[in-house]
C-alpha cells in the first residue's frame, strides 16, 4: 500500500445527518424488523427487494421538501446521462416494480419490504438523512377492507414490538375530508390549487411539533422558525385558517363519535361524503374485528407528508414519553404511517391501480423502544474465554465451540494482551462470565469460571480488597470435562 | 394529483445492472442472512449499522476498476461540495467507524454487518451494481488466530446455509507469497510497482473465469475480450509470466503438503518466509480444530480483487454446479471472501490497527442456493380465505386471525373479483388451501376447506371432468367451529 503514503491522512468522519448504530441499538432494530416481517409474512405478504437506486423520473416528486436540492432527494447523473436517485421511500419503487411487471404478478399483490431510504434534508438534531423503513402494501385492492387490514396490521406490529394497550394508537383520517374543507373555502381543485393544497398539508403535518399558533401562521402568510429560516405559508385568509384548524380539532374520539362530529363539517361536498363513507366502512371493519379498544381513532389532524396519498391516511403513534436531544421528556409520536395511493401506479400505466400500504420508520422507532428498555436491552455479551497461553489457542477454540454447541454465546479473546486487559475487555463487552485456564489449571486438567455479573454485585458490598481476593467469590474451578455445565450453571 | 396530468408518463424501468427479488428468492436471501448473522452473533460478534453514504475520501480507492467513473464507485457532491459516495463494501465504512470512535470501543472489536453495497460497474449479464453483503471482522487482533477464526466462521456459515461436506471449500492464500514472487522477477516494491502489482492481482483473480492462457496475456502485454474491450496487461516478460503462473498452480492440496510445495518457490525472500509462517500458524489451528477435513485448502491462485489486503486472503467456494445465463452448467465459484487488512485503519490514524474479516456476497450466494433447491424453495403461499360476500369481510378477517393464532399463514382475498378469479389468485400465490364460505355454507354454519396441493395432484390423474366435479376430491366441509382443525389437517 505504498501508494497511500503519498496522500494526506483523511479525517474519519460520519457525514452530517447520518448515524451509526452499534451493539444493542442495532440489535433492537433487527428485533423490530423481525417482529414486523413476521406479522406481515403471517398475513400472506411476500418479501420484495428492489435496489436503492432508481431512475429519478420513476420515483417521481412526492416529498414535501421543495426548497431542497432535487426536492429532497439524493440524485446524480449516471454514465448514460440519465438522472438516478436514491429512493426516498419503499412505495415509489414498488409502484415502478408493479408497473414494470404488471401482467405476471398475482393481483392483488401483497408484498412487504425492508431497507434504508434517503432524504436530502437539511441536517439537524433528530433529523436523519438515512433511515430504515419496513412496509406492507396491497396493490390492486380498491375496497375499504384493504385499508382496514393495513390499520390492523399496524396495530399487530405494535403489539409484536411489545407495546401494551394504551401505549400506542393508530390514527386514521381521509384526505378527501380536507379536500372538502378546502373546496369550501375556495382553494381550487386544479393545478393552481395543488401547491397551495400541499402547503396546507405540510402545515397541518406540523401540528404535533409546533402547535396550532405556528400552524396558523403556516396556513396564512408564512412563518420564521427559531433558526431564522422563513417558510412561505399557504396563503389562506383568516376564515380559511379557522375552518382548517376547526376541522383538525374535530376528532380523536371513538370512531362513531368522530364520524358524527365530522358529518356537518362536510356540508354538501360530494368528495366529503365519499371520504366519510370510506372512513365509515373502515370503522365498521375495525369494530367487528375488535380493534376499537382504544387502539384506533379517527383524527382529522393526521394528513401525512407525502404527496401521493389519495384518500385514507394512517399514523401509528407511540404514546410513551421518551427524552429529546436536550434530555427533556417528550411524547415520541409517529412510529410510522401510510395510506391509500390510487394514482401512483397510474403514473406509469395510465389506468388506475388502487393501492394501500403502511410504513414503519424502523430506525427511529427502534431507538425509542430501546431507550424505553423494550428492545435489545436484555442483550448480553458473550462468555469470553481468556487467551492466557499463546500456544493453547486451539484448546480455547475447542472450549468456545463446546459452549456454542450448548447454545451459549462464546468467544476466545483475540488479542495478545495480558490477563488484566482481557478482564477489562470482558467487562466492556458485557460478558456474563469468563473462562480462565492458566498454566496451573491446564496442567491439573481444570478450568475456572468467573461470574462477572455476580462479581460486580458483590464487589460493591465488600470493602476490603484482601478479603475479596482471598474469598474469590463468584468463581468456581472444576474439571475441564465439566466446563459447559459450570458455565451454564453460572448463567442461570 | 392533478399536477401529474401535465407530465408525460414515465416508463417504468429498473436501472441497468440492478435487480428485483420477489417472493421465494427474497426469502432465500433473508434465510441466508439470518443463518450467517446467527453464526456471527453466537461467536461474540455485535451488529453495526452504518449509512450507505460516506465521504469519498473516507472510503478510499481500493476497487480494481480504475477505468470506471470514480474508480468504480457511485459518487456525487453534497450541498457543501464535499464528495460523497455509496459504500462499495462494508469494510471501508468499518475502518471509518473504528477510526472515528477508537477510544471508547472494546478492543479487539468484533462486529458483523449486513446491507447493500454498490459498484459502478459496466452493466452486463450476471454483473450487478448493487448486492447485499454480510461481513464479520475482528479489529485490533494481529495474530494468526484471528485469521484462522475467520476461516472457521466462513465454514460454519456454509454449514449453516445447509451445505454438506464436499459441497464447499475455503481457499486460503497469503499476498506476501506473491510479493515474494514479484520481488524475485524484479517488480519493484515501491510506488512505481504498485500499479503493476495491482494488475498482476487482477489478472490472477480472473484465473477461474478466463483460464491460464487469457491470464498469461493479462500478465503480459494485455488482452482484448470477446466484446472487443482491451485490458492493458501487467507488462511482465515471458519468464515473469511463467513464474507467476507456476506459483498459482502450486497448491490446492492438503494444508501441509501445499506448504511444503510452496517453500522452495519463496527462495530467500524475507516477506515470503513471513507469509509462509503466517499460513503455517493458520493451518495448525485449522487442523487442531478439525477444519482440515476437505473444508480448507491453501491455494496460491486466490488473491481477491480488493486493494487493501496485506497478508492472508480467503475465499469460500461453492463447488456445486449451477446454470449460467445461457442455461449451461457451471461451477458456481466464490460465495464470499476476505483477508487481513492491517493498513486500512492506519490510513486515518497513522498507527497500525491490525484487522481481518470475511464477507459473503448474499445476493449471488442466495440465488445459487435457491436455484439448487436449498433455500426458500420450501416456502409456500398463505391459506387464502375467499371473499365471496362483500358484507361478510369481518367474518373472513376473524377466520384468518383464528388460523394465524394457530400458527398458520393466512390471508383474506382482498379484491372484488368473482370466485374463479379468486381461485386463480390462490393458485398463483402457491396457496396450499383455500377456505370457502358462500351463502350456503354461511347459513348452515359451515365452512369448506379445499386442498389445492392434493387437488392439483389428483387433477392430473382424473381425465373425466364430470367425474372430477362430482367426486369433489381434496375438499372437506364441516362446522365453522372446526375451521382451524380442518385446515391444519389439510396442511399435514
Interface residues (C-beta under 8 A of the other chain):
Chain A: X1 X2 X3 X4 X6 X9 X10 X11 X12 X13 X14 X15 X18 X19 X20 X21 X22 X23 X26 X27 X29 X30 X37 X41 X42 X43 X44 X46 X47 X48 X49 X50 X51 X52 X53 X54 X55 X57 X58 X60 X69 X74 X75 X76 X78 X79 X82 X84 X86 X95 X96 X97 X99 X100 X101 X106 X107 X108 X110 X111 X115 X116 X118 X129 X130 X132 X138 X140 X141 X142 X143 X145 X146 X148 X149 X152 X189 X190 X191 X193 X194 X284 X285 X288 X289 X307 X308 X310 X343 X347 X348 X349 X350 X381 X382 X384 X387 X390 X393 X394 X397 X398 X400 X401 X404 X409 X410 X411 X412 X413 X414 X415 X416 X425 X428 X429
Chain B: X1 X2 X3 X4 X6 X9 X10 X11 X12 X13 X14 X15 X18 X19 X20 X21 X22 X23 X26 X27 X29 X30 X37 X41 X42 X43 X44 X46 X47 X48 X49 X50 X51 X52 X53 X54 X55 X57 X58 X60 X69 X74 X75 X76 X78 X79 X82 X84 X86 X95 X96 X97 X99 X100 X101 X106 X107 X108 X110 X111 X115 X116 X118 X120 X129 X130 X132 X138 X140 X141 X142 X143 X145 X146 X148 X149 X152 X189 X190 X191 X193 X194 X284 X285 X288 X289 X307 X308 X310 X343 X347 X348 X349 X350 X381 X382 X384 X387 X390 X393 X394 X397 X398 X400 X401 X404 X409 X410 X411 X412 X413 X414 X415 X416 X425 X428 X429
